[in-house]
Amino acid sequence: MAELIFSLLGPMQIEHRRFGAITLTNRKAIGLLAYLLIESDHAHSRESLLGLLWPDLPTAAAQNNLRVTWAQLQKALGTSASDEQPHLIGDRLALRFNPLSDHELDVAHFRTLIDACRRHSHSDQLDCSECAARLTEALDLVCGDFLGDFSLANCLQFDEWLLTQRQHFQMQVMAALEQLAAFHEGASHLAEAERTIRRLLEYDPLSESAYRQLMRVLARADQRSAALDVYETCRRVLATELGLAPAVETVMLAEQIRALAPLESHSTQIALPPVLTRFLGRHQESAHLVDLLSRRTVRLVTLTGPGGVGKTRLAIEVAHRMEGVFAHDFCLVELAGVANGSAVDDAVAAALRLPTSTGHSSTGAILDYLRDKTMFLVLDNCEHLAKACASLVQTLCGAAAGLTILVTSRIPLHLAEEHVVRLQPFAIPPMSGAEQLTVADLLSYDSVQLFIDRATRSLLNFALTDANVLAVARICQQLDGIPLAIEIAAAQARALPVEAIAERLDHRFAWLNRQVAETISRQRTLHTLIDWSYGLLSYQGRSVLRQLAVFAGGWTLEAAEAVSAAGEPCVEVLAELVDHSLVVFGADAERQRYIMHETIRQFAQEELRASEQEADALERHARYYAQIVSREAQNQAGQTLPERLRTVQDDHDNLRQAFEWLLVHDNEQALTLVAQLGTDLKFWELGGFFQEGRRWLQRVLEETQRSFSLQRAQALLSAAELSSAISDFDYGLRCARQAQQLFQELGDQRGEIDAQLMYCDLARYAGELVHLQKQIEEALRMAEQLSYTAGMAKGKQLLAINSVYSIGDSEAAIQYELQSVALWRELDSPFELATALNFLGADLLETGQYAAARQALVESRDIYQSLGYLRGVALAMHNLGCIAQDMGEYAKARELLCESLRIRRHLGLLRGYAYSFEQLAQINEIEERYERAVQLLAAAETLRVRIGAPLERIEQKKNEDALTRLRAQLGDVVFEMEWAKGATMTTEQAIVLALS
């Protein structure tokens, strides 16, 4: 600790090491000491100090005051002429504070920290934690304005100097606060960012950019009301102080935040891919993208650039930085593993976790889900599907006003609304004068920063030194600053010194120069680098890498070993590939999966084709996944259905590829694959892939029309079941009849029973009710004769449904349902049991048996939850809400019905919305919120007309009675006005109204 510590960034404070605080009572002494401390680089003549502090006094009086003041300072600071380095130095002509004395000055320390940040070699201060720490330390020194509110009367020259110092330090403090706020915002330190920006606004309450930054930070922290309060403050301050309105970008940001739905707990919340490496550079590009994507007028941005330039990594970083800005979050759709354009909408629907059971295509389901949402969608790796992506994007942007899309692609989509941002490789050190480059020089280049970071991951003690600086520069130059190429080269630091890496690259690119003269494309550079790294692999490593190219969307160790031609353990080989940065492990560490960058996969695919092993590898791939599906369908491991389903769902892209191969080369196996996915695993239904599943089945059924096999019959039955889910009853009825006939010809009586019952179920929806009872009873008798328990359970369930809708006999229906439930319990079939319990609960509700109904529905809900079948959960909770309403538990009813609506909102179940609106309208009527009840009923009717889903006759009568009562309560004029409000609401507005 120094002998004296001076604090001037705030009211002056002096601390003596031994004697504690020193207080100066003479204001001129304070002014003189402050001036000498700041201007300590030279001595100051007594004459100049007289003019500074006593300009109006006669010379003799001023000189006397200066002598007295100087003596007071010497005494207060303990300075004497005998000190080796006294704090104060003076003679007959000049006075000075000794900069070499034992003291500390907060102003000097502040300047040192700020200068260190300015001199520090980094690619961007926004990403430098060291500079952030320095800025934090510097700002901790600041306790107010320079010298607080100190001033000297009638000392114009001193006051001018004081004002200059204050303004200078204010500017430095504000700059430091801006830099620190940007760092915290970029690093998602939202609380720290908020505190820093608020402190900045204390210095500059007219900084509109600071208000915008604070609004963004608060929105990301789910404090949207607070963010809008900040906007109001900004608007008021600008109007009062400057007579100005906020800038357009400020208004747009406020509108965007205001448009966000108030209930955020059930937003899409699809997790970003884990970030496995540090994000380096690209701060200018990321800031530009965030700014661009934040504008309400910008709907589509395409990030283009060559392969390996870092488009995906930048897109993920931008998504992280925009987290919380969109009401329904964001979704990343990885399209690298999608082989053809017809599957793009399926991939998007799957990424959004959407069921496609509303009678629409996958595109229709996506539109229904996104139409009234504020969301950020990232479509990654679109270049091979550009036409299909452009078509889908144009449709989505036209229908979903709150949707913003970021596309990564090597080529633009060429749409009118598209904003193209071209991403270039990292800057590289100059070729000329490279031998004069220093470590500090190189650290200013992002390409070098990336190489060092990745090399350190391979070799912990790697460092950039004067000895290797030239080699690192040569590597980055040879690789044209392409990030992926640099990462691959840096991975070799584990086995080779950087000088050796640079030398080998020199030889490799000398050959390339001879081949393509002086016009080396960046893609050729990357290809050559991958080829070089490929050449460093062991023989088995090269062989396995080639064959891994057949995977789509990642793979497991077991899958790699199955597809490998050698069929031997691949652990060590995969470790070698990971070490060389050709394969990544840990993108989903929980499920132990590997992935490969698309550019590397394309290289491996070329090598695989050249080796003439592609056909065999593709066959092994398809056979392996067909085997996996068969294994999980037969439940050989004794796992639960969700566990088996998850194993299959992880490899959805691989299944798509396997299906395409099987459809061409072994359509009987393709039949088996889709039948097992649909019938045994409920893959299509529980996963929500109704449209995709039905398309697969249609294609394979068309290709196998002459097939006379059990697999075809099972596929026909699966097609009928999926057709029921998407309300295509005509096609479903045809498939059910063909399945029944084929099962009969094959002598499979159980299959025949299943097909007949499926036909009856579809006929009920299609309105063919005349002979249903007889056909169901016939199928049930056959099942009983065979002791076919599943057939008996299905038959009882259909008899129950028919009893309600055809005969109106709820008591008989309940008896059938109880028998069906008992049979499903005996079979230990959770999905079917949950469905039967839901039907039972609904029938018990209609007969007023509330306790029994609640017990059945709670069990149904719990089973659906364990299966991850949210559609069933929403239905069970809706029925539980109806029970609570009938029992007069209105608060509980509202809670259950709102929770059901939130789930339906998440899934985009439009018909479910209508049911929720209608039931919540009843609650609002009971609570005498008549206007809201009318609006909800109007919104429900408008929605039903739009999607073609009229109410059942009994429910329609209930609605008509409710409308009659509401009209009587409100009168015709008010009723019609509220009805018009509800009828013109968007679906999302109606949901917000229902949930509020």
Long-range contacts (C-beta under 8 A, 24 or more apart in sequence): 2-102, 2-103, 2-104, 3-101, 3-102, 3-103, 4-77, 4-87, 4-101, 4-102, 4-103, 4-104, 5-103, 5-104, 6-37, 6-103, 6-104, 6-105, 6-106, 7-106, 7-141, 7-143, 8-34, 8-37, 8-38, 8-105, 8-106, 8-107, 8-146, 8-147, 9-106, 9-107, 9-110, 9-141, 9-142, 9-143, 9-144, 9-146, 9-169, 10-142, 10-143, 10-144, 10-145, 10-147, 10-148, 11-143, 11-144, 11-147, 11-148, 11-149, 11-150, 12-147, 12-148, 12-150, 14-76, 14-77, 16-78, 19-78, 22-76, 22-77, 24-72, 24-73, 24-76, 26-69, 26-72, 27-150, 27-152, 28-53, 28-54, 28-65, 28-69, 28-152, 29-69, 29-72, 29-73, 29-76, 30-147, 30-150, 31-150, 31-152, 31-155, 31-158, 32-69, 32-70, 32-73, 33-73, 33-97, 34-147, 34-150, 35-158, 35-161, 36-88, 36-95, 36-96, 36-97, 37-97, 37-105, 37-107, 38-107, 38-165, 40-96, 40-97, 40-98, 40-99, 41-99, 42-96, 43-89, 43-94, 43-95, 43-96, 44-94, 44-95, 44-96, 45-93, 45-94, 46-92, 46-93, 46-94, 46-95, 49-95, 51-157, 52-155, 52-157, 52-158, 52-161, 53-152, 53-155, 53-158, 54-155, 55-154, 55-155, 55-156, 55-157, 56-154, 70-95, 106-141, 107-146, 107-169, 109-138, 109-141, 110-138, 110-141, 110-142, 110-169, 110-172, 111-172, 113-137, 113-138, 114-138, 114-172, 114-176, 117-179, 121-439, 121-440, 121-443, 121-444, 122-443, 122-444, 122-449, 123-280, 123-281, 123-283, 123-443, 123-444, 123-445, 123-446, 123-449, 124-281, 124-283, 124-284, 125-179, 125-183, 126-179, 126-182, 126-183, 126-186, 126-283, 127-183, 127-186, 127-279, 127-280, 127-281, 127-283, 128-183, 129-183, 131-179, 131-183, 132-180, 132-183, 132-184, 135-176, 135-179, 135-180, 135-183, 136-180, 138-176, 139-173, 139-176, 139-177, 139-180, 139-199, 142-169, 142-173, 145-169, 145-170, 146-170, 170-203, 173-203, 174-200, 174-203, 174-204, 177-203, 178-210, 181-210, 181-213, 182-213, 185-213, 185-216, 185-217, 185-321, 186-283, 186-321, 188-220, 188-320, 188-321, 188-323, 190-217, 190-220, 190-221, 191-221, 193-217, 194-218, 194-221, 205-237, 205-241, 206-237, 206-238, 206-241, 206-242, 208-234, 208-238, 208-246, 208-247, 208-250, 211-250, 212-249, 212-250, 212-253, 215-250, 215-253, 215-254, 215-257, 216-253, 216-294, 216-325, 219-257, 219-260, 219-324, 219-325, 220-323, 220-324, 220-325, 221-324, 222-264, 222-324, 224-257, 224-260, 224-262, 227-257, 228-254, 228-257, 228-258, 231-257, 249-294, 249-295, 252-294, 252-295, 252-296, 252-297, 253-294, 255-296, 256-294, 256-296, 256-325, 256-374, 257-325, 259-327, 259-374, 259-402, 260-326, 260-327, 260-374, 261-327, 261-328, 261-374, 261-988, 261-991, 261-992, 262-992, 262-996, 263-902, 263-992, 263-995, 264-327, 265-902, 266-902, 266-903, 266-905, 266-906, 267-327, 267-328, 267-329, 268-328, 268-329, 268-330, 268-331, 268-352, 268-353, 268-375, 268-906, 269-329, 270-329, 270-330, 270-331, 270-332, 270-351, 270-352, 270-353, 272-316, 272-319, 272-320, 272-323, 272-330, 272-332, 273-316, 273-332, 273-587, 274-586, 274-587, 274-588, 274-589, 275-316, 275-317, 275-320, 276-584, 276-586, 276-587, 277-453, 277-454, 277-457, 278-453, 279-313, 279-317, 280-446, 280-449, 280-450, 280-453, 281-426, 281-446, 281-449, 281-450, 282-310, 282-314, 282-317, 282-446, 285-314, 285-421, 285-423, 286-314, 286-317, 286-318, 286-321, 288-421, 289-314, 289-318, 289-406, 289-421, 290-318, 290-321, 290-322, 292-419, 292-421, 293-318, 293-322, 293-376, 293-404, 293-406, 294-322, 294-325, 298-404, 298-419, 299-397, 299-403, 299-404, 299-405, 299-417, 300-393, 300-397, 300-404, 300-405, 300-407, 300-413, 300-415, 300-417, 300-418, 300-419, 301-405, 301-406, 301-407, 301-418, 301-419, 301-420, 301-421, 302-406, 302-407, 302-408, 302-409, 302-412, 302-413, 302-418, 302-419, 302-420, 302-421, 303-406, 303-407, 303-408, 303-409, 303-421, 303-423, 304-408, 304-409, 304-410, 304-411, 304-412, 304-420, 304-421, 304-422, 304-423, 305-410, 305-422, 305-423, 305-424, 306-410, 306-425, 306-482, 306-521, 306-522, 306-523, 306-526, 307-410, 307-484, 307-523, 307-526, 307-598, 307-599, 307-602, 308-482, 308-483, 308-484, 308-485, 308-526, 308-597, 308-599, 309-423, 309-424, 309-425, 309-482, 309-483, 309-484, 309-522, 310-423, 310-483, 310-484, 311-380, 311-408, 311-409, 311-423, 312-380, 312-381, 312-408, 313-483, 314-423, 315-378, 315-380, 315-406, 315-408, 316-378, 318-406, 319-376, 319-378, 319-406, 322-376, 325-376, 326-374, 326-375, 326-376, 326-402, 326-404, 327-373, 327-374, 327-375, 327-402, 328-373, 328-374, 328-375, 329-375, 329-376, 330-375, 330-376, 330-377, 330-378, 331-375, 331-376, 331-377, 331-378, 332-378, 332-380, 333-377, 333-378, 333-379, 333-380, 334-380, 334-381, 334-553, 335-379, 335-380, 335-381, 335-382, 335-385, 335-389, 336-380, 336-381, 336-552, 336-553, 336-598, 336-601, 337-552, 337-553, 337-653, 337-654, 337-656, 337-657, 338-385, 338-552, 338-653, 338-656, 339-552, 339-656, 339-657, 339-660, 340-385, 340-388, 341-385, 341-387, 341-388, 341-389, 342-388, 343-656, 343-692, 344-385, 344-388, 344-389, 344-392, 345-392, 346-689, 346-691, 346-692, 348-377, 348-379, 348-392, 349-688, 349-689, 349-691, 349-692, 350-652, 350-687, 350-688, 350-689, 350-692, 353-688, 353-907, 354-688, 354-907, 354-908, 355-688, 355-689, 355-690, 355-871, 355-907, 355-908, 355-909, 356-688, 356-689, 356-690, 356-691, 356-692, 356-726, 357-688, 357-690, 357-725, 357-726, 357-871, 358-726, 358-727, 358-908, 358-909, 358-910, 358-911, 358-947, 359-726, 359-727, 359-728, 359-947, 359-948, 360-691, 360-726, 361-691, 362-691, 362-692, 363-392, 363-395, 365-691, 365-908, 366-396, 367-395, 367-396, 367-399, 367-400, 368-908, 368-910, 368-947, 369-907, 369-908, 370-396, 370-399, 370-400, 370-402, 370-403, 371-399, 371-400, 371-986, 371-987, 371-988, 372-400, 372-402, 372-986, 372-987, 372-988, 372-989, 372-991, 373-400, 373-402, 373-403, 373-988, 374-402, 374-403, 375-400, 375-402, 375-403, 375-404, 376-404, 376-405, 376-406, 377-403, 377-404, 377-405, 377-406, 378-405, 378-406, 378-407, 378-408, 379-405, 379-406, 379-407, 379-408, 380-408, 381-408, 381-409, 381-598, 382-407, 382-408, 382-409, 382-413, 383-409, 383-410, 383-411, 386-411, 386-413, 389-413, 390-414, 390-415, 424-481, 425-480, 425-481, 425-482, 425-483, 425-522, 426-450, 426-476, 426-481, 426-482, 426-483, 426-486, 427-481, 428-473, 428-476, 428-477, 428-480, 428-481, 429-473, 429-476, 429-477, 431-477, 434-470, 434-473, 434-474, 434-477, 435-470, 437-469, 437-470, 437-473, 438-466, 438-469, 439-464, 439-465, 439-466, 439-469, 442-469, 442-472, 442-473, 445-476, 446-481, 447-476, 447-479, 447-481, 447-483, 447-486, 448-472, 448-473, 448-476, 450-483, 450-486, 450-487, 450-490, 451-475, 451-476, 451-486, 451-489, 451-490, 452-490, 453-490, 454-486, 454-487, 454-490, 454-491, 454-581, 455-490, 455-493, 455-498, 457-490, 458-490, 458-491, 458-492, 458-493, 458-494, 458-579, 459-493, 459-494, 462-493, 468-497, 468-498, 468-499, 471-497, 471-498, 471-499, 471-501, 471-502, 472-498, 472-502, 474-502, 474-505, 474-506, 475-501, 475-502, 475-505, 478-502, 478-505, 478-506, 478-509, 478-525, 479-505, 479-525, 479-526, 479-529, 480-520, 480-522, 480-525, 482-522, 482-525, 482-526, 482-529, 484-526, 484-597, 484-599, 484-600, 485-525, 485-526, 485-529, 485-530, 487-581, 488-529, 488-530, 488-533, 488-580, 488-581, 488-582, 489-529, 489-533, 490-581, 491-533, 491-579, 491-580, 491-581, 492-533, 492-536, 492-580, 494-579, 504-532, 505-529, 505-532, 508-532, 526-599, 527-603, 530-582, 530-599, 530-600, 530-603, 531-603, 533-580, 533-581, 533-582, 534-582, 534-603, 534-607, 536-580, 537-576, 537-577, 537-580, 537-582, 538-573, 538-576, 540-566, 540-573, 541-573, 541-576, 541-577, 541-580, 542-607, 544-570, 544-573, 544-574, 544-577, 545-577, 545-582, 545-583, 545-604, 545-607, 546-604, 546-607, 546-608, 546-611, 546-613, 546-617, 547-608, 547-613, 547-617, 548-577, 548-583, 548-594, 548-596, 548-601, 548-604, 549-596, 549-601, 549-602, 549-604, 549-605, 549-607, 549-608, 549-617, 550-608, 550-614, 550-617, 550-618, 550-621, 550-657, 551-596, 551-621, 551-654, 552-653, 552-654, 552-656, 552-657, 553-595, 553-651, 553-652, 553-653, 553-654, 554-587, 554-588, 554-593, 554-594, 554-595, 554-650, 554-651, 554-653, 555-593, 555-594, 555-651, 555-654, 556-591, 556-592, 556-593, 556-594, 557-592, 557-594, 559-624, 559-651, 559-654, 560-594, 562-620, 562-624, 563-617, 563-620, 563-621, 563-624, 565-613, 565-616, 565-617, 565-620, 591-650, 593-650, 618-661, 619-661, 619-665, 621-654, 621-657, 621-658, 621-661, 622-657, 622-658, 622-661, 622-662, 622-665, 622-666, 623-669, 624-658, 625-651, 625-654, 625-655, 625-658, 626-658, 626-662, 626-669, 626-672, 626-673, 629-655, 629-673, 629-676, 629-677, 629-681, 630-672, 630-676, 632-681, 633-676, 633-677, 633-680, 633-681, 634-680, 640-830, 640-866, 641-681, 641-682, 641-686, 641-830, 641-831, 641-867, 642-866, 642-867, 642-868, 644-681, 645-681, 645-682, 645-683, 645-686, 645-687, 645-868, 648-677, 648-681, 648-683, 649-683, 649-687, 659-696, 663-699, 663-700, 663-703, 667-700, 667-703, 667-704, 667-707, 668-704, 668-707, 668-709, 668-711, 670-700, 670-703, 670-704, 671-700, 671-704, 671-707, 671-709, 671-711, 671-712, 671-714, 671-715, 672-711, 672-714, 674-700, 674-715, 674-718, 675-711, 675-714, 675-715, 675-717, 675-718, 677-718, 678-715, 678-718, 678-721, 678-722, 679-714, 679-717, 679-718, 679-721, 682-831, 684-718, 684-722, 684-725, 685-721, 685-722, 685-725, 685-869, 686-831, 686-867, 686-868, 686-869, 688-871, 688-907, 690-722, 690-725, 690-726, 691-726, 693-718, 693-722, 694-719, 694-722, 694-723, 694-726, 694-728, 697-722, 701-735, 708-742, 708-745, 708-746, 709-746, 710-746, 710-748, 710-751, 712-742, 713-739, 713-742, 713-743, 713-746, 713-748, 713-751, 713-755, 714-739, 714-751, 716-742, 716-755, 717-751, 717-754, 717-755, 717-758, 720-755, 720-758, 720-759, 720-762, 721-758, 723-762, 724-758, 724-761, 724-762, 724-765, 727-765, 729-762, 729-765, 729-766, 730-766, 732-758, 732-762, 733-759, 733-762, 733-763, 733-766, 736-762, 749-782, 749-786, 749-788, 750-783, 750-786, 750-788, 750-790, 750-791, 752-782, 753-779, 753-782, 753-783, 753-786, 753-788, 753-791, 753-795, 754-790, 754-791, 754-794, 757-791, 757-794, 757-795, 757-798, 760-798, 761-798, 764-798, 764-801, 764-802, 764-805, 769-802, 769-805, 769-806, 772-798, 772-802, 772-806, 773-799, 773-802, 773-806, 776-802, 789-823, 789-826, 789-827, 790-823, 790-827, 790-829, 790-832, 792-823, 793-819, 793-820, 793-823, 793-824, 793-827, 793-829, 793-832, 793-836, 794-820, 794-832, 796-820, 796-823, 797-835, 797-836, 797-839, 800-839, 800-840, 800-843, 801-839, 804-843, 804-846, 810-843, 810-846, 810-847, 811-847, 813-843, 814-840, 814-843, 814-844, 814-847, 814-849, 817-843, 821-856, 830-863, 830-866, 830-867, 831-863, 831-867, 831-869, 833-863, 834-859, 834-860, 834-863, 834-864, 834-867, 834-869, 834-872, 834-876, 835-860, 835-872, 837-863, 838-872, 838-875, 838-876, 838-879, 841-876, 841-879, 842-879, 845-879, 845-882, 845-883, 845-886, 848-886, 850-883, 850-886, 850-887, 853-879, 853-883, 854-880, 854-883, 857-883, 870-903, 870-906, 870-907, 871-907, 871-909, 871-912, 873-903, 874-900, 874-901, 874-903, 874-904, 874-907, 874-909, 874-912, 875-900, 875-912, 877-903, 878-912, 878-915, 878-916, 878-919, 881-919, 882-919, 885-919, 885-922, 885-923, 885-926, 890-923, 890-926, 890-927, 893-923, 894-920, 894-923, 897-923, 898-994, 898-995, 901-991, 901-994, 901-995, 902-995, 905-991, 910-943, 910-947, 910-949, 910-987, 911-944, 911-947, 911-949, 913-940, 913-943, 913-987, 913-990, 913-991, 914-940, 914-943, 914-944, 914-949, 915-940, 916-994, 917-943, 917-990, 917-994, 918-951, 918-955, 918-959, 920-994, 921-962, 922-962, 925-962, 925-965, 925-966, 930-966, 930-969, 930-970, 930-978, 931-970, 931-974, 931-978, 932-993, 933-962, 933-966, 934-963, 934-966, 934-970, 934-975, 934-978, 934-979, 934-982, 935-978, 935-979, 935-981, 935-982, 935-985, 935-990, 935-993, 936-982, 936-990, 936-993, 936-994, 937-962, 937-963, 937-966, 937-979, 937-982, 938-978, 938-979, 938-980, 938-981, 938-982, 938-983, 938-985, 939-982, 939-983, 939-985, 939-987, 939-990, 939-993, 940-990, 941-983, 942-982, 942-983, 942-985, 943-987, 943-990
